């Protein structure tokens, strides 16, 4: 029981010290997971170029990611305007990449 008590005390102290940074850490971890999934899907496309990917699922995932990003942007009023502008620019760039990927996919797999 002594080990669990010590672990609980250390977790509480860590929360007190780093509590204000936890939302930022969570946001960065979420971005990292999204980028990792994008990388995996890119590798799968390179390995199996003949198998059609699922662009509709990617569009839905991107739409839900946009909603989450918009909600988090609305809830973080402490963010500066430059951070918000950088986030908007990143979202715009991601949308352009998605549109380019969808166009390439439709060129490679024409419906006949």
C-alpha positions as CSV (number, residue, x, y, z in Angstrom):
1,X,0.0,0.0,0.0
2,X,3.0,2.3,0.5
3,X,3.9,2.3,-3.1
4,X,0.4,3.3,-4.3
5,X,0.3,6.1,-1.7
6,X,3.6,7.5,-2.9
7,X,2.4,7.3,-6.6
8,X,-0.8,9.1,-5.7
9,X,1.2,11.9,-3.9
10,X,3.6,12.2,-6.8
11,X,0.7,12.4,-9.3
12,X,-1.0,15.1,-7.2
13,X,2.2,17.2,-6.9
14,X,2.7,16.8,-10.6
15,X,-0.8,18.0,-11.3
16,X,-0.3,21.0,-9.1
17,X,3.0,22.0,-10.8
18,X,2.1,21.2,-14.4
19,X,-1.7,21.5,-14.3
20,X,-1.8,24.7,-16.5
21,X,0.2,23.0,-19.3
22,X,-1.9,19.8,-19.5
23,X,-4.4,21.1,-22.1
24,X,-1.5,22.2,-24.3
25,X,0.2,18.8,-23.9
26,X,-3.0,17.1,-24.8
27,X,-3.5,19.2,-27.9
28,X,0.0,18.5,-29.0
29,X,-0.4,14.8,-28.4
30,X,-3.6,14.8,-30.5
31,X,-1.8,16.5,-33.4
32,X,0.9,14.0,-33.2
33,X,-1.5,11.1,-33.3
34,X,-3.3,12.6,-36.3
35,X,0.1,13.1,-38.1
36,X,1.0,9.5,-37.3
37,X,-2.2,8.2,-38.8
38,X,-1.7,10.3,-41.9
39,X,1.8,8.9,-42.2
40,X,0.5,5.3,-41.9
41,X,-2.2,5.8,-44.5
42,X,0.5,7.3,-46.8
43,X,2.7,4.3,-46.3
44,X,-0.3,1.9,-47.0
45,X,-1.0,3.8,-50.2
46,X,2.6,3.4,-51.3
47,X,2.7,-0.3,-50.5
48,X,-0.7,-1.1,-52.1
49,X,-1.1,1.4,-54.9
50,X,-3.7,-0.7,-56.7
51,X,-6.1,-0.9,-53.7
52,X,-8.5,2.0,-53.7
53,X,-8.4,4.0,-50.5
54,X,-11.4,5.4,-48.8
55,X,-11.5,9.2,-49.4
56,X,-15.0,9.5,-47.9
57,X,-13.8,8.2,-44.5
58,X,-10.8,10.6,-44.7
59,X,-13.1,13.5,-45.5
60,X,-15.3,12.6,-42.5
61,X,-12.3,12.4,-40.2
62,X,-11.0,15.7,-41.4
63,X,-14.4,17.3,-40.9
64,X,-14.6,16.0,-37.4
65,X,-11.0,17.1,-36.8
66,X,-12.0,20.6,-38.0
67,X,-15.0,20.6,-35.6
68,X,-12.7,19.6,-32.7
69,X,-10.2,22.2,-33.6
70,X,-12.9,24.9,-33.9
71,X,-14.3,23.9,-30.5
72,X,-10.9,24.0,-28.9
73,X,-10.1,27.4,-30.6
74,X,-13.4,28.8,-29.2
75,X,-12.7,27.4,-25.7
76,X,-9.1,28.7,-25.4
77,X,-9.7,32.4,-25.1
78,X,-6.1,32.8,-23.6
79,X,-4.5,32.0,-27.0
80,X,-3.0,35.0,-28.7
81,X,-4.1,36.2,-32.1
82,X,-0.9,35.0,-33.8
83,X,-1.4,31.5,-32.5
84,X,-5.0,31.5,-33.8
85,X,-3.7,32.8,-37.2
86,X,-1.1,30.0,-37.3
87,X,-3.8,27.4,-36.5
88,X,-6.0,28.8,-39.3
89,X,-3.2,28.7,-41.7
90,X,-2.4,25.1,-40.8
91,X,-6.0,24.1,-41.2
92,X,-6.1,25.8,-44.6
93,X,-2.9,24.0,-45.7
94,X,-4.4,20.6,-44.5
95,X,-7.6,21.2,-46.5
96,X,-5.5,22.0,-49.6
97,X,-3.5,18.8,-49.1
98,X,-6.7,16.8,-48.7
99,X,-8.2,18.3,-51.9
100,X,-5.0,17.6,-53.8
101,X,-4.9,14.0,-52.6
102,X,-8.5,13.5,-53.6
103,X,-7.9,14.9,-57.0
104,X,-4.9,12.6,-57.5
105,X,-7.0,9.7,-56.3
106,X,-9.8,10.4,-58.8
107,X,-7.3,10.8,-61.6
108,X,-5.7,7.4,-60.8
109,X,-9.0,5.6,-60.4
110,X,-11.4,7.0,-63.0
111,X,-15.0,5.7,-62.8
112,X,-16.0,3.9,-65.9
